[in-house]
Amino acid sequence: MDWSPCRTNSPRFRVRAHTCDCSPVVYELCVANGLTYVRRSDWSTYPTSVMESERLIDHRAQELWSQIMRGETR
């Protein structure tokens, strides 16, 4: 999985799902401008590392989210 630095061109986004924030790495399934992506925040680093997947149509992003939740990709 290739992660990119967090984009700032989507100031408004909605989080549709997320993992527990009790873990040092938190994943969020986000929607902005009609596209869906996964945001990965690593709280074990300083400053916090926030990365994003590519922007995808919804069903492809859902597949990626499912793979991450099953531990098939990081």
KAFEN-V494041 format. One record per pair of residues at least 12 apart in sequence whose C-alpha atoms are under 10 Angstrom apart, sorted by sequence separation. I is the first residue (numbers start at 1). GAP is how many residues later the second one is. D is the distance in whole Angstrom. If there is no record, write none. Layout:
i-><I;I>
gap-><GAP;GAP>
d-><D;D>
This chain:
i-><16;17;18;27;28;39;40;15;16;17;26;27;28;38;39;40;14;15;16;26;27;38;39;14;15;16;25;26;27;37;38;39;14;15;25;26;37;38;13;14;15;24;25;26;36;37;38;13;14;24;25;36;37;38;12;13;14;23;24;25;35;36;37;12;13;16;18;21;23;24;25;35;36;37;10;11;12;13;15;17;18;19;23;24;34;35;36;37;10;11;13;14;15;18;21;30;33;34;35;36;9;10;13;15;25;27;29;32;34;35;36;37;38;15;24;25;26;27;28;29;31;34;36;37;38;25;27;30;31;36;37;31;35;36;38;31;37;38;37;31;38;30;29;6;29;5;6;40;3;4;5;6;29;3;4;29;3;28;27;27;27;6;7;5;6;7;5;6;7;4;5;6;3;4;5;6;18;27;3;4;5;17;2;3;4;2;3;4;19;2;3;1;2;1;1;1;1;2;3;1;2;1>
gap-><12;12;12;12;12;12;12;13;13;13;13;13;13;13;13;13;14;14;14;14;14;14;14;15;15;15;15;15;15;15;15;15;16;16;16;16;16;16;17;17;17;17;17;17;17;17;17;18;18;18;18;18;18;18;19;19;19;19;19;19;19;19;19;20;20;20;20;20;20;20;20;20;20;20;21;21;21;21;21;21;21;21;21;21;21;21;21;21;22;22;22;22;22;22;22;22;22;22;22;22;23;23;23;23;23;23;23;23;23;23;23;23;23;24;24;24;24;24;24;24;24;24;24;24;24;25;25;25;25;25;25;26;26;26;26;27;27;27;28;30;30;31;32;33;33;34;34;34;35;35;35;35;35;36;36;36;37;37;38;41;42;43;43;44;44;44;45;45;45;46;46;46;47;47;47;47;47;47;48;48;48;48;49;49;49;50;50;50;50;51;51;52;52;53;63;67;71;71;71;72;72;73>
d-><7;5;9;6;7;6;6;6;5;7;8;5;8;9;4;8;10;6;6;6;6;6;6;8;4;7;7;5;9;7;5;10;5;7;6;7;6;8;7;5;9;8;4;8;9;6;8;6;7;6;6;9;5;9;9;5;10;9;5;7;9;6;6;7;8;9;9;10;8;5;10;6;5;9;10;9;8;10;10;10;9;10;9;9;9;6;6;8;6;10;10;9;10;10;9;10;10;9;5;5;10;7;9;9;10;10;10;9;8;6;9;9;7;9;10;9;10;10;9;10;9;8;9;6;9;10;9;10;9;6;9;10;9;8;8;9;9;7;9;10;9;9;8;8;8;10;9;9;9;9;10;10;10;9;10;7;8;9;9;9;9;9;10;8;6;8;7;5;8;9;5;5;9;5;6;9;10;10;6;5;9;9;9;5;6;9;5;8;9;7;8;8;8;10;9;10;10;10;9;6;9;6>
